[in-house]
Amino acid sequence: MPHCKTCEPSGESQFYYHAFMNIQAGKILVSTEAMEDLNFKKSMILIARHDGDGTIGFVINKTFGRNLNELEEFKQSPPFPLHDGGPVDKEHLYFVHRCNTLIPNGSLISNDVFFGGEFSQAVLQINKGNLDTADIKIFVGYCGWDSNELESEILEGSWKLTEENNNMVFKMGS
């Protein structure tokens, strides 16, 4: 089994945490009582991408406190909730959705959930009333971990990894 500098077998076990954590896009992280970072207390995070470079996810259970139409560029849009996706890059909007036919070029996360795509099409479909909060979730910012960083936080007990539930993704924080 390959060895990386941050992976050490524990005790008699020869299994590295990469092998048994099964971190992948579509899983949900739930913060535990051991979480010390106030950004993530009582957070549920959808993992949108996980690879050798690290992990990207979005907090799905916290609203941002402003609607899309309160941003100057989208003032002609209906009031549509924005969510606090995480502490990284609060200057940009990100989104996940279930409508790849209406919003082209999204990346499949799992099942029928997609990450990103043509945001102008997403806004157009919201404005037309073709998409609502059961179909799309827009985030200000995101969560990011470097390679092996999330694994370390799970091992220290800050996160619990659960199975993805599409209904939970679009209902949490709405």
C-alpha positions as CSV (number, residue, x, y, z in Angstrom):
1,M,0.0,0.0,0.0
2,P,1.4,3.4,-0.8
3,H,2.7,5.5,2.0
4,C,2.3,9.3,2.3
5,K,4.0,11.5,4.8
6,T,0.9,12.3,6.9
7,C,-0.4,8.7,7.0
8,E,0.9,6.5,9.7
9,P,-0.6,3.1,10.7
10,S,-1.9,3.1,14.3
11,G,-1.1,0.3,16.7
12,E,-1.1,-3.1,15.0
13,S,-3.3,-1.9,12.2
14,Q,-1.7,-1.7,8.8
15,F,-4.7,0.2,7.3
16,Y,-4.2,3.8,6.4
17,Y,-7.1,6.1,7.0
18,H,-7.4,6.8,3.2
19,A,-8.6,3.2,2.8
20,F,-11.5,3.2,5.2
21,M,-12.9,6.7,5.4
22,N,-14.5,6.6,1.9
23,I,-14.6,10.4,1.6
24,Q,-16.2,11.2,-1.7
25,A,-18.3,13.8,-3.5
26,G,-21.9,13.5,-2.3
27,K,-21.2,12.5,1.3
28,I,-22.3,14.8,4.1
29,L,-20.0,16.0,6.9
30,V,-21.7,16.7,10.3
31,S,-19.7,18.6,12.9
32,T,-19.4,17.0,16.2
33,E,-19.3,18.4,19.7
34,A,-15.5,18.2,19.4
35,M,-15.5,20.9,16.7
36,E,-13.7,23.9,18.0
37,D,-13.8,26.2,14.9
38,L,-16.8,28.5,15.3
39,N,-17.2,28.7,11.5
40,F,-18.3,25.0,11.6
41,K,-20.2,24.6,14.9
42,K,-23.4,22.8,14.2
43,S,-22.6,22.5,10.4
44,M,-23.6,20.0,7.8
45,I,-21.4,20.1,4.7
46,L,-22.1,18.6,1.3
47,I,-18.8,17.4,-0.2
48,A,-18.8,18.6,-3.8
49,R,-15.4,17.4,-4.8
50,H,-12.7,15.3,-3.2
51,D,-9.4,14.3,-4.9
52,G,-5.7,14.2,-4.4
53,D,-5.6,18.0,-4.3
54,G,-8.1,18.3,-1.4
55,T,-11.8,18.7,-0.7
56,I,-14.4,21.4,-1.6
57,G,-17.8,21.5,0.1
58,F,-20.7,23.7,1.1
59,V,-22.4,24.3,4.4
60,I,-26.0,23.3,3.6
61,N,-27.8,24.2,6.8
62,K,-26.9,27.9,7.3
63,T,-28.5,30.8,5.5
64,F,-26.5,33.9,4.5
65,G,-29.1,36.4,5.7
66,R,-29.6,38.1,2.3
67,N,-31.4,37.2,-0.8
68,L,-30.1,37.0,-4.4
69,N,-32.1,40.2,-5.4
70,E,-30.3,42.2,-2.6
71,L,-27.1,41.9,-4.6
72,E,-26.9,44.8,-7.1
73,E,-26.2,42.6,-10.1
74,F,-29.4,40.5,-9.5
75,K,-31.8,43.2,-8.2
76,Q,-34.2,42.3,-11.0
77,S,-34.4,38.7,-9.7
78,P,-37.1,37.5,-7.2
79,P,-36.1,37.2,-3.5
80,F,-34.2,33.9,-3.6
81,P,-32.3,32.7,-0.5
82,L,-28.5,32.7,-0.4
83,H,-26.7,30.3,1.9
84,D,-23.4,30.7,3.8
85,G,-21.4,28.1,2.0
86,G,-18.3,28.5,4.1
87,P,-15.5,30.8,5.1
88,V,-13.5,30.6,1.9
89,D,-13.9,33.2,-1.0
90,K,-16.9,35.1,0.3
91,E,-16.7,37.3,-2.8
92,H,-18.2,34.7,-5.2
93,L,-21.4,32.7,-5.6
94,Y,-21.4,28.9,-6.0
95,F,-24.3,26.6,-6.5
96,V,-25.5,23.0,-6.5
97,H,-28.6,21.9,-8.4
98,R,-30.7,19.1,-9.7
99,C,-31.5,20.5,-13.1
100,N,-28.7,19.7,-15.5
101,T,-31.1,20.0,-18.5
102,L,-31.9,23.6,-17.5
103,I,-28.4,24.5,-16.3
104,P,-25.7,23.1,-18.7
105,N,-22.1,22.2,-17.9
106,G,-22.6,21.2,-14.2
107,S,-20.3,18.6,-12.7
108,L,-22.1,15.5,-11.3
109,I,-21.6,15.2,-7.5
110,S,-23.8,12.1,-7.1
111,N,-27.1,10.8,-8.1
112,D,-29.0,13.8,-9.5
113,V,-27.0,16.6,-7.8
114,F,-24.7,18.8,-9.8
115,F,-22.0,21.4,-8.9
116,G,-22.0,24.6,-10.9
117,G,-22.7,25.1,-14.5
118,E,-23.8,28.2,-16.4
119,F,-24.8,30.6,-13.6
120,S,-26.5,33.0,-16.1
121,Q,-28.8,30.1,-17.1
122,A,-29.5,29.3,-13.4
123,V,-30.5,32.9,-12.7
124,L,-32.6,33.0,-15.9
125,Q,-34.5,29.9,-14.8
126,I,-35.0,31.2,-11.3
127,N,-36.3,34.5,-12.8
128,K,-38.7,32.5,-15.0
129,G,-40.0,30.5,-12.0
130,N,-38.7,27.3,-13.4
131,L,-36.3,26.7,-10.4
132,D,-37.0,27.0,-6.7
133,T,-35.3,26.0,-3.5
134,A,-36.1,22.3,-4.1
135,D,-34.0,22.5,-7.3
136,I,-31.0,24.8,-6.6
137,K,-29.1,26.1,-3.6
138,I,-26.8,29.2,-4.0
139,F,-23.9,29.7,-1.7
140,V,-21.7,32.7,-0.7
141,G,-18.3,31.1,-0.2
142,Y,-17.3,27.5,0.3
143,C,-15.3,25.2,2.5
144,G,-11.9,23.9,1.4
145,W,-9.4,21.5,2.8
146,D,-5.9,20.7,1.4
147,S,-4.9,17.1,0.7
148,N,-5.3,15.0,3.8
149,E,-6.5,17.9,6.0
150,L,-10.1,16.7,6.1
151,E,-9.0,13.2,6.9
152,S,-7.0,14.5,9.9
153,E,-10.0,16.5,11.2
154,I,-12.2,13.4,10.9
155,L,-9.6,11.3,12.8
156,E,-9.4,13.9,15.6
157,G,-13.2,13.7,16.0
158,S,-14.4,17.1,14.6
159,W,-16.5,15.6,11.8
160,K,-18.7,12.6,11.3
161,L,-19.1,11.4,7.7
162,T,-22.6,10.3,6.6
163,E,-24.4,9.2,3.5
164,E,-25.7,11.8,1.1
165,N,-29.4,12.5,1.1
166,N,-30.5,14.7,-1.8
167,N,-33.7,15.8,0.0
168,M,-31.6,16.9,3.0
169,V,-29.3,18.9,0.8
170,F,-32.1,21.1,-0.7
171,K,-34.2,21.3,2.5
172,M,-31.5,22.2,5.0
173,G,-31.4,25.9,5.8
174,S,-34.2,26.8,3.4
